[in-house]
Amino acid sequence: MKRALLFILLCSMVFTGTALAVQSDHGNIGVGIALGLPLGLSGKFWFSNRSAIDAIVGWDFQSQRLALQTGYLYHFPIEDVPTGHLAGYAGLGGLLKLPLPSDERPDVKMIISGRLPIGLEYIYQPISFFAEIDPLLDFYPDREFDFGGGVGFRFYF
């Protein structure tokens, strides 16, 4: 029963958000490149004019692992921008770093982290540029504090 209610709630959020995002000046799906920690392909899906989910699939050069990152972002529009849209954002998400299957070092393990992304995004239809910093709290295998983040761009459609 709980799973059914969660599924219904999630579906209603996605479909309602998609309808609201379509009314914005930019598309609700963005795809691009993120340069930083991690480095890789970036995607963003807008639920509304203020909320979105982002994700990066890439490589973390610091730890030499495959990185899978996602998070919910809430945007704070900045007024008085002559062209395009500028917004600060904050959010909550996670980061999973995985060793490659070919890695034979016994000390290399998966790392699971929570992240609090804080950033700025400028959208000039159909391109956006973003910069963010991610305070990270590693939960597994050790509890450590770290930072991630970077800059990047996306094309919206």
C-alpha positions as CSV (number, residue, x, y, z in Angstrom):
1,M,0.0,0.0,0.0
2,K,2.8,2.4,0.9
3,R,4.5,1.7,-2.4
4,A,1.4,2.4,-4.4
5,L,0.8,5.7,-2.6
6,L,4.5,6.7,-3.2
7,F,4.2,5.7,-6.9
8,I,1.0,7.8,-7.3
9,L,2.6,10.8,-5.6
10,L,5.7,10.6,-7.7
11,C,3.7,10.3,-11.0
12,S,1.5,13.3,-10.1
13,M,4.6,15.4,-9.3
14,V,6.3,14.5,-12.5
15,F,3.3,15.1,-14.8
16,T,2.2,18.3,-13.0
17,G,5.8,19.5,-13.0
18,T,6.2,18.8,-16.7
19,A,3.1,20.8,-17.5
20,L,4.4,23.8,-15.5
21,A,7.9,23.6,-17.0
22,V,6.5,23.6,-20.5
23,Q,5.1,27.1,-19.8
24,S,8.6,28.5,-19.1
25,D,10.8,30.2,-21.7
26,H,13.2,27.3,-21.9
27,G,12.7,23.6,-22.5
28,N,12.3,21.3,-19.6
29,I,15.2,18.9,-20.5
30,G,18.8,20.0,-20.6
31,V,21.8,17.9,-21.7
32,G,25.4,19.0,-21.6
33,I,28.9,18.7,-20.1
34,A,30.1,19.3,-16.5
35,L,33.8,20.2,-15.9
36,G,34.9,19.6,-12.3
37,L,34.5,16.9,-9.7
38,P,33.0,14.8,-11.4
39,L,33.7,15.5,-15.0
40,G,31.1,14.1,-17.4
41,L,27.7,14.3,-19.0
42,S,25.2,16.5,-17.3
43,G,21.4,16.4,-17.5
44,K,18.6,18.4,-16.0
45,F,14.8,17.9,-15.9
46,W,12.6,20.8,-14.8
47,F,9.5,20.1,-12.8
48,S,8.4,23.7,-12.6
49,N,10.0,27.2,-13.0
50,R,11.7,26.8,-9.7
51,S,12.4,23.0,-9.1
52,A,14.4,20.5,-11.1
53,I,16.5,17.3,-10.8
54,D,20.0,17.2,-12.2
55,A,22.4,14.3,-12.8
56,I,25.9,13.7,-13.9
57,V,27.5,10.5,-15.1
58,G,31.2,10.8,-15.3
59,W,34.7,10.3,-13.8
60,D,36.1,11.5,-10.6
61,F,39.8,12.1,-11.2
62,Q,40.5,12.6,-7.5
63,S,39.5,9.2,-6.4
64,Q,39.9,7.4,-9.8
65,R,36.3,6.1,-9.9
66,L,33.2,6.2,-12.0
67,A,30.8,8.9,-10.6
68,L,27.0,8.9,-10.6
69,Q,25.5,12.0,-9.1
70,T,22.0,13.3,-8.8
71,G,20.0,15.9,-6.7
72,Y,16.9,17.9,-6.3
73,L,17.4,21.7,-6.9
74,Y,15.3,24.6,-5.9
75,H,15.9,27.8,-7.9
76,F,15.8,31.4,-6.7
77,P,15.3,33.7,-9.8
78,I,17.4,36.9,-9.9
79,E,15.5,39.8,-11.4
80,D,16.8,42.7,-13.5
81,V,18.7,40.5,-16.0
82,P,18.4,42.2,-19.4
83,T,18.4,39.0,-21.5
84,G,17.9,35.4,-20.5
85,H,17.3,34.0,-17.0
86,L,19.6,34.0,-14.0
87,A,18.9,32.0,-10.9
88,G,20.7,30.8,-7.8
89,Y,19.9,27.4,-6.5
90,A,20.3,25.1,-3.6
91,G,19.5,21.4,-3.2
92,L,20.0,18.0,-1.8
93,G,21.3,14.9,-3.4
94,G,23.7,12.0,-3.5
95,L,26.9,10.9,-5.1
96,L,28.0,7.3,-5.8
97,K,31.6,6.6,-6.8
98,L,32.3,3.1,-8.1
99,P,35.7,1.4,-9.0
100,L,36.0,0.0,-12.5
101,P,35.5,-3.8,-12.8
102,S,39.0,-4.1,-14.1
103,D,40.5,-2.4,-11.0
104,E,42.4,-5.0,-9.1
105,R,43.4,-2.9,-6.1
106,P,41.8,-4.6,-3.0
107,D,41.7,-1.2,-1.1
108,V,39.5,0.5,-3.8
109,K,35.9,0.5,-2.6
110,M,32.6,2.1,-3.5
111,I,32.0,5.6,-1.9
112,I,28.5,6.8,-1.0
113,S,28.1,10.6,-0.3
114,G,25.4,13.0,0.5
115,R,25.7,16.4,-1.2
116,L,24.3,19.9,-0.8
117,P,24.7,21.6,-4.2
118,I,24.8,25.4,-4.2
119,G,25.1,27.2,-7.5
120,L,24.2,29.7,-10.1
121,E,22.7,29.1,-13.6
122,Y,22.3,31.5,-16.5
123,I,19.9,30.3,-19.3
124,Y,20.0,32.1,-22.6
125,Q,17.6,30.0,-24.7
126,P,18.6,27.2,-25.7
127,I,21.9,27.2,-23.8
128,S,22.6,27.4,-20.1
129,F,25.9,27.9,-18.2
130,F,26.2,26.9,-14.6
131,A,28.7,26.9,-11.7
132,E,28.2,25.1,-8.4
133,I,30.0,24.0,-5.3
134,D,29.0,20.7,-3.5
135,P,29.8,20.2,0.1
136,L,29.9,16.4,0.5
137,L,29.5,14.1,3.4
138,D,30.9,10.6,2.8
139,F,28.7,8.0,4.5
140,Y,30.5,4.8,3.3
141,P,33.1,3.4,3.8
142,D,34.3,6.2,6.1
143,R,32.7,9.3,7.4
144,E,34.5,12.3,5.8
145,F,33.8,15.8,4.7
146,D,34.8,16.7,1.1
147,F,33.9,19.1,-1.7
148,G,32.9,18.7,-5.3
149,G,31.4,20.9,-8.0
150,G,32.5,22.7,-11.1
151,V,31.2,24.5,-14.2
152,G,29.4,23.4,-17.3
153,F,26.8,24.1,-19.9
154,R,23.6,22.5,-21.2
155,F,21.5,22.6,-24.3
156,Y,17.7,22.8,-23.6
157,F,15.0,21.3,-25.7
